[in-house]
Amino acid sequence: MSSKIKQALPELVENGIITEEIAQNIKAFYQKDEASGTSRLFTVFGILGATLIGLGIILIMAHNWDNFSRLTKVFFAFLPMLIGQVGLGFSIYKNKSNTWKETATVFLFFSVGACISLISQIYNIPGNLESFLLAWIVLCLPLLYVTKSKSAIILHLIFMTYYAFEAGYRFYGHTTTIPHTYFLLLLFPLFNYFKMMRQNVKSPTLYILHWLFPLSLIISLPVCIDASEGVGFLMYILVFGILYNIGQLSYFKNNSLLQNGYRFLGSLGTVIVLLILSFRYIWKHEFNDVHFYSLEFFCAVVLFCIACITLYTSIKSKQEKGVNLFQYVFLIFTIIFMLGLFDDVMPTVLINILLFILGVMAIKIGADSFSFGILNYGMLIITVLIACRFFDTNMSFAIRGLLFVAIGAGFFTANYIMLKKQKSKQLKQ
């Protein structure tokens, strides 16, 4: 509790503003909040301590590894994992605090990975990083349900994204297979994630998961793009449309933008892809390989159906009136994409117009809600759009300089006017 609040309570009771009972309730509330904050801090340091202990054990064994017999090596390979299992079992059996469970879960997770790698090295078992990551993730799947650990969900998302990156990305001309297992692995943590959301408990871990799930999907989406790269732009716009409309659901209405990774990433990702496609060169060279019978096009059809469902759900749960164009961008772009299969001029023009309208709408939303962040975001969209046109037009440097001066003046004027409106509104209240 703040010292100012603590000092003010006796005075408030003495002057009859609040009763003694209310004062005690206020003290109890802040003490409970402080206790939960302390518990979270212990959990963080416990997880960090478990990670450092595990790494220390591995380094100590690595220093003397060549002097051990094979049987001793096997014993030390399984020892950290056995210690982690005993510690986790003890914390569950004795119903210890979350700090115990989270710490034991993290220690056991990394112990499993260390054990797999050591056994492979001892017995010269062939394999690659892709198979190693998959085996590690699958063996640790029970941790998602046995302990209901939040750390297990975070680690699962991080490592399965790394697995998709390793298995599905192409480097140096080497082709790889599409890791369909990634999408299966993505389903496992959803049960606990939805359960946490239904409980409506506002926690930092839940806000982190609101970022990790969309980030994992965005990073892993290129693994589905193989023979028809032009469809990849459509897939990304559809995914960003899904994410944005999820962020518009009533569940997220009281969340700030930093607590709503779906809305932030959906909006920013949509703008970035549209800015890339605002260049005629992209439409001229990247849409010649579109195949309607490809896996990419099938994925795009599935994503389009999901995007329509999320749009309908978000509109149905929306309480305020007005049209938010960001929610409908994926529909508009789908039409532009079909036009782009036959021509490269028309879609380029339409994309530039769409971006300009999005920037204007963001400015309007920011002005109506007195949000400086959204206001400047809209102006930034228009600024970057104009800057992009410098690369494919023959404007003189004088005109470009005047445009930037005008944009800078616009930034200052818009913020100044809204600041004055905000102050006058506060004075009226």
Sequence and secondary structure as in RCSB ss.txt:
>XXXX:A:sequence
MSSKIKQALPELVENGIITEEIAQNIKAFYQKDEASGTSRLFTVFGILGATLIGLGIILIMAHNWDNFSRLTKVF
FAFLPMLIGQVGLGFSIYKNKSNTWKETATVFLFFSVGACISLISQIYNIPGNLESFLLAWIVLCLPLLYVTKSK
SAIILHLIFMTYYAFEAGYRFYGHTTTIPHTYFLLLLFPLFNYFKMMRQNVKSPTLYILHWLFPLSLIISLPVCI
DASEGVGFLMYILVFGILYNIGQLSYFKNNSLLQNGYRFLGSLGTVIVLLILSFRYIWKHEFNDVHFYSLEFFCA
VVLFCIACITLYTSIKSKQEKGVNLFQYVFLIFTIIFMLGLFDDVMPTVLINILLFILGVMAIKIGADSFSFGIL
NYGMLIITVLIACRFFDTNMSFAIRGLLFVAIGAGFFTANYIMLKKQKSKQLKQ
>XXXX:A:secstr
  HHHHHHHHHHHHTTSS HHHHHHHHHHHHHHHHHHHHHHHHHHHHHHHHHHHHHHHHHHHHTGGGS HHHHHH
HHHHHHHHHHHHHHHHHHTT  HHHHHHHHHHHHHHHHHHHHHHHHHTT    HHHHHHHHHHHTTTHHHHS  H
HHHHHHHHHHHHHHHHHH  BTTB     THHHHHHHTTHHHHHHHHHTT   HHHHHHHHHHHHHHHHHGGGG 
SS THHHHHHHHHHHHHHHHHHTSGGGTTS GGG HHHHHHHHHHHHHHHHTTSHHHHHHSSS   TTSHHHHHH
HHHHHHHHHHHHHHHHH  S S  GGGGHHHHHHHHHHHHTT SHHHHHHHHHHHHHHHHHHHHHHHHTT HHHH
HHHHHHHHHHHHHHTSSS   HHHHHHHHHHHHHHHHHHHHHHHHHHHHHHHH 
